Amino acid sequence: MYYAGESCKAIHNTDLCISCAQYFVGLIIGVMNGVKKSDLQLFPYSPVEERWDMYKMHPDLIPVVKGSYLNKEKSEL
């Protein structure tokens, strides 16, 4: 997850992009390790214990991770 953030810096060097890349890679790692979808949806999921305590998730990403998009119409996304 750390290296996902580091490699993101070459093109999208913003805290939000780095946080998104790290979170997405964490989900991929979880899927590859057979983690159930319901567990991946727990906030804040990470395959690394206390990951989001060490590196804070960007505040703009938090509502999306919590599912803010679930009750929106397609046109609102």
Helices and strands as residue ranges (DSSP letters): H 2-8, H 15-32, H 37-40, H 51-54, H 62-65, G 74-76
